């Protein structure tokens, strides 16, 4: 699973308004891991929040995972194919 594909297909953090209440989550991690995570998020054009939500949403909401056909159509659309 590629993180950026998951993020794109779920629309996490892409301006979609959420009507549910949110809570803040704190996670203690080594500084080195934090820097690596931040770098990965940046390289995909994401915030750390977007990256983390993009990774955990398919686990929490597996019914939202697009089918292979939908993923192919989305990839084709990104590449300008019809």
N, C-alpha and C positions, 0 to 999 in steps of 0.2 A: 504494500500500500504506500503510495507516495503522498506525503503530507499535503502538498499543494493541490493535488487532485481532490482529496477529501475536502479540503477547505473550499475549493471552488464549487464543488457539487452541492455542498450543504448550504452555501451562502452565509457562512458564519462571519459576522462582522462586516458584511458588505452593505451596510446601511439599512439592513432589515430591522425594523423595530420589533422589539420583544415586549409583549404585554405582561409577561410573568415577572414576579419579584425575583430579585437576584440577591445573592449573598457573596461576600468576599471570602476567598480561600487563600490561606497562606501555606506555603510549602517550604520547609527548610531543606536546602540542598547545598552541596559544596560549591564554592565560588567558581571553580573551574567548570563545573557542569552548567551553572547559570550562564556563564559567558558563552559556552558552546551552544546552549539552547537559544540564547539571544542572537548569536551569529546565524544559526540555522533559520530562525524566523526572518531575520533581515534579508538573507539570501533569497528567500521566497517572497519578499515584499510584504511580509506579515508582521503584526505585533506579536509579542509573546502570548498575549491572551488569545489572539486569533489562531496561532499555531496550536496551542494547547487545546482549545475548544474544537478545532478541526480534527485533532487526533482522538479526543474522547467522545465526541458526539456519536460517531458510528457504533461505539461500544454501548453507550447509554440508549441510543435510539436506532437499533439495527434496521428497523423498518424504513428508515429514511435513506438507506444506501441505494444509489441508483443501480439499475440493471446494467449488464454488459452492453446492451444495445444503446441505452441512454448515455452511458459513458463514451461510447464510440461516436455517437451523434454530437455530443458536446465537444469532443476533441476535434472532429471534422469541422465543426462550426468555428472553433478557435483558429483552425488552420485555413479557413476560408473555403473549405470544400462544401458542396451541397449534396 
